[in-house]
Amino acid sequence: MRLSRNGWIRQPRANEHSFVIEKLANKIEVKESVEKLFKVKVADVRTIKVYAKKKRSRTGFVHTKVMKKAMVQLEKGYSIE
């Protein structure tokens, strides 16, 4: 699990962090691992699957990776540093 770029953009507004997670991970596993790793309380977890996009290169077309993201909202009074 790692922080994605949007996690740094959205963090100050809604106390929300974005992580790139394993494709088979569910919301409960994400919540437990964030609480254990960062010692915070999680209020809400939303997941989204980001599909591959077609990109053009010199040799033709290539596809980006398929990934899954989790948007984790923390309870008031908690923060990830």
C-alpha positions in Angstrom: 0.0 0.0 0.0 1.3 3.4 -0.9 0.0 7.0 -1.0 -1.1 8.1 -4.4 -0.7 11.6 -5.8 -4.3 12.7 -5.1 -3.7 11.8 -1.5 -1.5 14.9 -1.1 -4.0 17.1 -2.9 -7.1 16.1 -1.0 -5.6 15.7 2.4 -6.0 19.2 3.8 -9.6 19.6 2.7 -11.4 16.5 4.0 -8.8 14.7 6.1 -8.8 12.1 3.3 -5.9 10.1 2.0 -5.7 8.1 -1.2 -3.7 4.8 -1.4 -2.9 2.4 -4.2 -3.8 -1.1 -2.9 -3.8 -4.7 -4.0 -6.4 -5.6 -6.6 -8.0 -8.2 -4.4 -8.1 -6.2 -1.2 -11.5 -5.2 0.2 -12.6 -2.2 2.3 -12.4 -4.1 5.7 -8.8 -5.1 5.0 -7.9 -1.6 4.0 -9.4 -0.1 7.1 -7.7 -2.6 9.4 -4.3 -2.1 7.8 -4.5 1.7 7.8 -5.5 1.7 11.4 -2.7 -0.6 12.4 0.0 1.0 10.2 -0.6 4.6 11.1 -2.3 4.2 14.5 -5.4 6.2 13.5 -9.2 5.7 13.4 -10.8 5.4 10.0 -14.3 6.8 9.4 -14.9 5.8 5.8 -13.3 3.8 3.0 -14.2 4.1 -0.7 -12.5 2.0 -3.4 -12.2 2.5 -7.1 -10.7 0.4 -9.8 -8.7 2.3 -12.3 -8.7 0.6 -15.7 -5.8 0.6 -18.2 -5.6 3.4 -20.7 -4.2 3.3 -24.2 -1.1 5.4 -24.7 0.8 6.1 -27.8 4.5 5.5 -28.1 7.1 5.4 -30.9 6.5 1.7 -31.4 2.7 1.8 -31.4 0.2 1.7 -28.6 0.8 0.5 -25.0 -1.5 0.2 -22.1 -1.0 1.6 -18.6 -1.4 -0.6 -15.5 -4.7 -1.6 -14.0 -4.8 -0.6 -10.3 -7.1 -0.2 -7.4 -7.3 2.9 -5.2 -8.8 3.4 -1.8 -9.9 6.8 -0.5 -9.7 6.7 3.3 -11.3 9.4 5.4 -10.1 9.7 9.0 -12.1 10.6 12.1 -11.8 14.1 13.5 -8.6 14.6 15.6 -6.5 12.1 13.7 -3.9 12.7 10.9 -1.3 10.8 9.0 2.1 12.5 9.0 
